[in-house]
Amino acid sequence: MSDLNCFSFTGRLTQDADMRTLASGKKVLTANAAVNTGYGEYKKTLFVKLQMWGDHGEKIVHYLTKGKSIATSG
């Protein structure tokens, strides 16, 4: 049986989201988020790449601009 990981977080977008249509006709939204973890001397920032496949991304791409706070899981 293979491992299954679930990652839920809140963070801020580091740049505006990008919506592209591939040669196959499929649509993909891509974005990058910065997520802070820990505190004090143990504080770190994780940079996470996000992708959303399909038409749903077209409805929200104009809301996903640099600096916006987001919450997601996957």
N, C-alpha and C positions, 0 to 999 in steps of 0.2 A: 504494500500500500504506500502510495507516495505522500509526502508531507503537504499540508495545506496551511498557508499563512494568511492571516488577515491583518491589515494595517489600517488603523483609523487615526486621523490627526487633524489638527487645526494649524494653519500657517498663513503666510502671506505670499502672494504671487510676486515673482521677481521680474516678470515682464508680461506684456499683454499676451493673451492666449492667441493661438494661430489656428485657423480652420483651413484644411486642405482637402482637395478631392484627388484621389489616386487615379492612375491610368485605368484601373479596373472599375472606376465609378464609385467606389466606397469613399465615405467621408470620414476624416479623423481630425479631432481637436487635440492640440498639444499645448501644454503649459508647464511651467516650472514653479515650484513652491519652496520657500524656506521655512523650516520647522525648528523651533528652539526646544532643546531638551536639557534637563539638569538645571542646576543653579550654582551660584558661587564659582569656585574654581573648577567645577565640573561642567559648567555650561558649555554646550556645543550647539552648532547649527547644522542641521541635515538639509541637503538640497535634494528634492524629490521631483522626478519627471512624471508627468501625468498625461494620460491619453484617454480620450473618450471616442469610441467608434460608433458610427451611425449618424442618423439625422438629428438626434437629440442635441448634439453640440451646437448646431446652427441656432437653436433657440436661446442659448445662453452665452455665446461667444462675446457678444458686445458688453456683457456685464463683467467679464473676467479681464480686468485691466490691472496694470502694475500697481502693487501696494494693497490691493483688496484682500481682506481677510476671508479665508475659505475653510470649510470643514469637509472632509471626504473620507471614504473608506473603500477598501477593495482588497 
